[in-house]
Amino acid sequence: MELLQILWLWIFICPIIKPVRIEAGSIIGTAQGAIKRINKAIIRLYKTMAASVGSAPGAQTISFPDVLDFTKSTDPANSSVEFFTGDKPVIVPSTYDRDNQLYITQDGPFPMTVVSISAEGETFD
């Protein structure tokens, strides 16, 4: 008699969303190659339970210090988090750099759908 063993292995891969560089205009035209900084962003989410926002100027390591909070102050302490759909304003922890980038990620097996990102920043001419 053969013994059949089945092993289920679940692997979670941490998603990192890296949108194209924000190259907004400046007094001289394009902002490509100019020193810039992303100050704030509004992230539109759809049925999301967890997300973090960070930046990685140049060749530094990616840091995600801003974990988005989806709980309400009126929620009981022992209740589960509901899916969030809407806009989340974020102050982006970034520095002045020529290659400023915005990253969105999450570190759990939860749904995360990013619909749009609107950013506000400064460009030095």
C-alpha positions as CSV (number, residue, x, y, z in Angstrom):
1,M,0.0,0.0,0.0
2,E,1.4,3.4,-1.0
3,L,1.3,6.2,1.4
4,L,0.4,9.5,-0.2
5,Q,1.3,12.7,1.6
6,I,0.2,16.1,0.5
7,L,2.0,19.2,1.7
8,W,0.4,22.6,1.2
9,L,2.8,25.4,1.2
10,W,1.6,29.0,1.3
11,I,4.0,31.7,0.2
12,F,3.2,35.3,0.6
13,I,5.0,37.8,-1.7
14,C,5.0,41.4,-0.5
15,P,3.7,43.6,-3.3
16,I,5.5,46.9,-4.0
17,I,3.8,49.4,-6.2
18,K,6.3,51.8,-7.9
19,P,4.5,54.2,-10.2
20,V,6.3,56.1,-12.9
21,R,8.3,59.1,-11.8
22,I,6.4,62.3,-11.3
23,E,7.8,64.7,-13.8
24,A,5.6,67.8,-13.3
25,G,6.3,71.0,-15.1
26,S,8.6,73.8,-13.8
27,I,9.5,77.3,-14.9
28,I,12.0,76.0,-17.4
29,G,9.6,73.3,-18.8
30,T,10.0,69.7,-17.8
31,A,11.1,68.6,-14.3
32,Q,13.3,65.8,-15.6
33,G,16.7,66.0,-13.9
34,A,15.7,68.8,-11.6
35,I,15.9,68.5,-7.8
36,K,12.4,67.9,-6.5
37,R,10.5,66.6,-3.5
38,I,7.1,65.0,-3.1
39,N,5.3,66.6,-0.1
40,K,1.9,65.1,0.0
41,A,-0.1,62.5,-1.8
42,I,-3.7,61.4,-2.0
43,I,-4.1,57.7,-2.6
44,R,-7.4,56.4,-3.8
45,L,-8.0,52.9,-2.6
46,Y,-10.7,50.3,-3.4
47,K,-11.6,47.5,-0.9
48,T,-8.3,47.7,0.9
49,M,-7.4,46.4,4.4
50,A,-3.7,47.4,4.7
51,A,-1.2,49.7,3.0
52,S,2.1,51.5,3.7
53,V,3.6,54.5,1.9
54,G,7.2,55.5,1.6
55,S,9.9,56.9,-0.7
56,A,13.4,55.9,-1.7
57,P,15.4,58.8,-3.0
58,G,18.4,57.7,-5.0
59,A,20.0,54.4,-4.1
60,Q,19.0,54.4,-0.5
61,T,16.9,51.6,0.9
62,I,13.1,51.7,0.7
63,S,11.5,52.8,4.0
64,F,7.8,52.6,4.7
65,P,7.3,54.7,7.9
66,D,3.8,55.7,7.1
67,V,1.3,52.9,7.7
68,L,-2.2,53.9,6.6
69,D,-4.8,53.4,9.4
70,F,-8.1,52.1,8.3
71,T,-9.8,51.9,11.7
72,K,-12.3,54.5,13.0
73,S,-12.3,56.0,16.4
74,T,-15.9,54.7,16.9
75,D,-15.0,51.1,16.1
76,P,-14.9,48.7,19.2
77,A,-11.4,47.6,20.1
78,N,-12.2,43.9,19.4
79,S,-13.8,44.4,16.0
80,S,-12.3,43.5,12.7
81,V,-11.2,46.1,10.2
82,E,-13.6,46.7,7.3
83,F,-12.6,47.1,3.7
84,F,-11.7,50.7,3.0
85,T,-12.8,52.4,-0.2
86,G,-12.0,56.1,-0.7
87,D,-9.1,58.6,-0.5
88,K,-6.3,58.6,2.0
89,P,-4.2,61.8,2.4
90,V,-0.6,61.0,3.2
91,I,2.4,63.2,4.1
92,V,5.2,61.6,2.2
93,P,8.5,61.1,4.0
94,S,10.9,62.2,1.3
95,T,14.0,64.3,0.7
96,Y,15.1,66.6,-2.0
97,D,16.5,64.5,-4.9
98,R,16.7,64.3,-8.7
99,D,15.2,60.8,-8.7
100,N,12.4,61.0,-6.1
101,Q,10.0,58.1,-6.1
102,L,6.8,57.1,-4.3
103,Y,6.2,53.4,-3.2
104,I,3.1,51.7,-1.8
105,T,3.2,48.3,-0.2
106,Q,1.6,46.1,2.4
107,D,3.1,43.4,4.6
108,G,0.1,41.0,5.1
109,P,-2.1,38.7,3.1
110,F,-4.8,41.4,2.8
111,P,-6.4,42.9,-0.3
112,M,-5.0,46.2,-1.6
113,T,-6.2,47.9,-4.8
114,V,-4.7,51.3,-5.6
115,V,-6.9,53.2,-8.1
116,S,-5.0,56.4,-8.4
117,I,-2.2,58.5,-6.8
118,S,-2.3,62.4,-6.8
119,A,0.9,64.0,-5.6
120,E,1.9,67.5,-4.5
121,G,5.5,68.5,-4.6
122,E,8.2,71.1,-5.2
123,T,10.6,71.5,-8.1
124,F,13.7,73.6,-7.9
125,D,14.7,75.3,-11.1
